[in-house]
Amino acid sequence: ELALLGKELNDLIPSGWRVLSQASGDINQDGYPDLAFVLQNTLEENFEYNDGLGIDTLDLNPRVLGIYFGTADKSFEKVLQSNEFIIIRDVPTMDEPFDELQILENGDIQIDFHFWYSAGSWSSSNYQYHFRYQNQVFELIQFEKYEHHRGTGDELDISIDFLTRSMKTIT
């Protein structure tokens, strides 16, 4: 469980966890800097060793997404913790799927993933999620997917705008 309050990022990170990505910006548009980050535990018992194709060690430690709003006294208060959203690399031939977490200038949160396998799949794909804090909750406002088949060259590009309720597909 992430800390409820802290003055800086280090106050919010539990012992034995490492930062994979962090971003700051004004998510709730109140004039105070907010903080979003992705952490991963470092317990050695969650490492799996592989003597087949792909990397020799998988880090199956859990990942956590944390979002904190800045306050007038320059501290941070937790508003969201997700223990499931950030995907782990759980197949030895899989590339690291988590790319980046950003807070955009307008306060939207963008989280990017990609899937690429050195064996076991001909497809590679990118996924981009945009969340906005509105109506006192984080809402998914946009989703984009790009998929490429390395064997046939086929491509699929999907963009969904949940605000306008529109979807665009290009093949």
Secondary structure, 3 states (H helix, E strand, C coil): CCCCEECCHHHHCCCCEEEEEEEEECCCCCCCCEEEEEEEECCHHHEEECCCCCCCEEECCCEEEEEEEECCCCCEEEEEEECCCCCCCCCCCECCCEEEEEECCCCCEEEEEEECECCCCCEEEEEEEEEEEECCEEEEEEEEEEEEECCCCCEEEEEEECCCCEEEEEC
